[in-house]
Amino acid sequence: MSPLSMSKRDWRVNPPYLHEPYASTVRRSPRRPLVPIEQSLSELTGPAFGADAVHPDDADLTRVPGRTAEAIGQRIFVTGRLLEDEGRPVANALVEVWQANAAGRYFHKVDQHGAPLDPNFTGGGRCVTDAGGEYRFTTIHPGAYPWNNHPNAWRPAHIHFSVFGHSFLSRVVTQMYFPNDPLFPFDPIFNSITDEKARLRMVSSFDLDATKPDWALAYRFDIVLRGRNATPQETH
């Protein structure tokens, strides 16, 4: 991402502010035309986290510092590349993830549904992309969970991603899903992306080569920042 420019949102592949099946957008979406504000040089170049604030252990969600027990659930690797529109890798970008535990519950006081908490899983991690734009996390497969959007509403298993470029304003937020989830047809967040090809760019692929025998499966999820193959980005 160039530190001196911000690309315009492509509404062909990104979710609208108002998507009525997604109930909370009805309450929070703008009711008047948006007023574009040009960004200044200072806003486009800082501040941002330095790589020295991120440690290798931050990318392993299966362990909590200071504890010997591991998180409960199926271990997985999540790997991928952060790419510009023409396939150029983006190095030294901060990638953050957060997710529910194996039972489908977030480690957050707002989440009070009946699934158990795992004291050895906080659900958050981060890393910095290498020279080839690669990132890698060790985590557990998240569970589906109810969310009261509509009768018998369940979110497909997913992992939230946040990517920071040269400044806080150059941020991309998206969700990664898992292949062949039976909840896809019923999820209004997933289906708020009307372009099918764009929607499927949020679905990871199973990666046998990155799978570690007798230990963990692996999934690949490349994030394309902009262009015709851009990964859909959240607007809410």
Buried (B, 14 or more C-beta within 10 A) or exposed (E): BEBEEBEEEBEEBBBBBBBEBBBEBEEEBEEEEEEEEEBEEEBBBEEBEEEEEBEEEBBBBBBBEEEEEBBBBEBBBBBBBBBBEEEEBBEBBBBBBBBBBBBBBBBEEEBEEEBEEBEBBBBBBBBBBBEEBBBBBBBBBBBBBEBEBEEEBBBBBBBBBBBBBBBEBBBBEBBBBBEEBEBBEBBBBBBBBBBEEBBEBBBBEBBEEBBEEEEBBBBBBBBBBBBEBBBBBBBB
